[in-house]
Structures are given as structure tokens and as C-alpha cells.
Amino acid sequence: MKRKISRYLNSKEKSEYDNLDKIFELYLNGNIKELLSEYVGVGIYLSFNKLGKTIQLNYNYQNIYVIIDFFEDKYDIVVYYAGIKEEELEKLFIDYDYKNDFVLEKVIKEIDIKIKNHPKLKDTTLIEKKKKIYSTIAWSSLCLPLIICGSIGLYCVITKNDLKGNMWWGIFFIVIPLIVWIVFYVKSKKLK
């Protein structure tokens, strides 16, 4: 796709570039990713065919999501919160015409102000941190017994010694890790 866009842009003089061409040039240079580097979930989707040329930018900050669709003659912006209903989302799309002084950086800064002042903005960093901790505990509770049992098995193979376990070994290496895993796995999935 990059080669196709590059050929298209090279077929024109820079003075002939329209606003969408300038955005394609920013994409080719990697400047769009740089502009959106402070956001997460960044997605850049291109459509370049006979029916038309478009580029879509998706990104989010905490629980606020943004979609920008750039067309040849206009662009659409929607800023919405996680969990919004589809009917409400469709009403939030706003069409804009390209101004003579259109600059993508300026548009992103204006959207950033909307994001930071959005009434539904929630700080999700603490929740994400808890999810990671719970997930780490859950998977460690499964991996640690496997490593210990593997080490014991390797020891028995190397030294040719027999090791006999009892019911408590089963409880310690199977039941307790499974319970810990289930508890923390469910906790990490319930956090929103």
C-alpha cells in the first residue's frame, strides 16, 4: 500500500497536493504515528482504489476513543467513551470541510482538548495496573508448580533417586495453584 501511495504522490507536484495528499505524505513519513505517540490503540487504515481514497485514524486515551475519517473533500470526527450505544455513536459523527489553513497537527490538538475535557473521561491507569498484577499472580500460580515439579522430575532422572509423594503434594502442587489461578483470573477479567 505504501508503494502505491508513494507512486501516486510522485505523479503530482507538491503544489498540486490536496489536503488528503498531505495526510498521505505524513503517513509515508511516519509523522502520523509520531503525532499519535502519546495515545494507545493507534490504528491507521488506508483505502486507495478506483472508488476513492481515504485514511482512517483510530486511537484512544484512557476510556475515550477517537475515529477520524479523511476523505478527498471532507473529514469526519467522532469522540466517544467506552460502552456507548451504537445509536448514540452514530449521532456523534461530525462532518468538517477542509479549511484553507488545514493542518493535521492542529486538528489532533483540538481533539486532544475535547478528550481531556470529556465528561465521561475516567482515569483507567490504576485499573490497568491492577489487571496486570492480578494476571501475573494468576499465571505465576500455574507456572511455579510446573517449574518445581519439572525440577524435581529432572533431579530424579539425573540422580536416579525415587521420590514418593502423598496427598499433600497433590494439594500443594495442583489444588492450591488452581484455586489461586481461578480467583485472580476472574478478578482481572471483572475489572473495567
N, C-alpha and C positions, 0 to 999 in steps of 0.2 A: 504494500500500500504506500509506503514511504517513497518508493521509486516512482510510482505512478504520479504522486503529488509533486515530487521534485521535477519530473518531466513537464508536468502541466505548468508549474511556476516558471520554469526555464523558458517555456514557449512565449512568455509575456515579458514586457519591460516592467520594471518595478513601478514606474509611474502609472502603469495601467492596472495595478493591483486594486481590487475592490477590498472591502473590509474582511470578507471571508478569506480571500487570498492572504491577507496579512496574518490572519489567525492560523492558516495552514503553515505559513512561514515560521510563526512562533512555535508551532508543533514540531516542525522539522528540526529546528534549532534546539529543541528541548526546553525552551523558555516557559512553556505552559506548565510542565511538571515542576519547574523551579518556582513559578508563581503560586502553585498549589502545594508546596512542600510542607507547609505547617498544618495541612489537613490530612485526614485519614480516608481510606476508601476511595482514593482518587482513581477515576476511570476516564479514559479518553477514547471515544468511539467515533470512527470515521465512516462516512458513506460517500463514495466517489464513483458515480456511474452516470449513464446517459440520462437518467431521470432527474438527477440533480446532485449537488454537493452539499454535504452537511458535516458538522462536527458537534459532538455532544460531550460535555464535561459533567461528570458526577463526582461529588465529594461530600464529606460531612465533617462537622465539628461537634463533638460530644453527641447529643441526640438530635441535632439539627442537620438536615440533608439539603443539598442543593443540586439542581439539574439545570444546565444551561444548554439550549439547542441553538446553534448558529446555522442560519440558512443564508442563501445568497442575498435576499432582500430585507431580512429582519432577523431577530433573535428572540427566544422565549426564555424566561427565567421562572423557576419555582423554588421557593424556600419553604420547607415544611419540617415538622417534627416527627420523630419515630412513632408509629402507631396511628397515624392519621388514616381516616377512612378514604376510600377511593373517590367517593363523590365529592368530598371536601377538597381533595388534592386537585381534582380537575378544575375547580373554581379558582385555585391559587395561581395558575399559569398566567403570566403577564407577557404580552407581546410588546416588543420595542422595535422602533425603526433605528437604523444606524444613523448616528449624527455625523456631521462633517468632521468633528474632532474625536471620533470614536477611538478609544484606546482600551484594550482588554484589561490592563492593569487597573485602570480606573474603575471599570465595571466590577472587578473582583473586590476592590476595596469598598465599593458601595455595598456589595452583597455582604462583605465581612461586617460592616456596621449593622446591617439587618440581622445577621446571625447573632452578634453579641448582644443585641437589644431585643431578641425574640422572647416573648413572654413565656414560652414553653421550654426555654433553654435550661437544661439540667446538667450539673457537673457530674459526669459519669466516671471520672478518673478513679475515685475510691472504689466504685463498684467493679471496675475492670481489674483493679489491683487485687480485690478480694477474690474475684473469679480465678485469677492466675494462681493465687495462693491455694485456694480450695482444690483446683485442678492438679496442682503439683503434689499436694498431700495425697489426693486420691490415687494418682498414678504411682507415686512412690510407695504407697502401701501395697500395691501389687508387685512392683518390681523388686523391692527389697527382699521379700521372702524367696523370690525366684533366684536372686543372686546368692542368698545364703544357702538355699538347698542345692544350687548348682555347685557352689564351693565345697559343700560337704560331700556331694557326689564325686567331685573331682578328687578330693582328698582320699576318699575310699578307693577310687580306682588307682591312684598313684601309689598309695601305701599298702594296698591290698588288705586293708582292715575292714571289718564289718562294723556297721553302726546300726543299732536297733533302736527304733523309736517306739513311742507309745501314743496313746490317745492325746496326751497333752501337746505333742509335737504337731499333730493334725490340727488341733485347735489353734495353736500358736501360729502355724505357717499357712493355714487355709481359712479357717473361720474368721479370725480376728481381722486379717487383711481384707477379706471380702466385705465385712461389715463396715470397716473404715472407708473402703473404696466407695461403697454404695452411699454412705452418709455424705461424704464430701463431694461425690459426683453429682448427687441430687441437689446439694446446696449450691454448687457452682452453676447448675442449669437454672435454678429458680431465681437467681439474681438478675434483675433487669434494670 
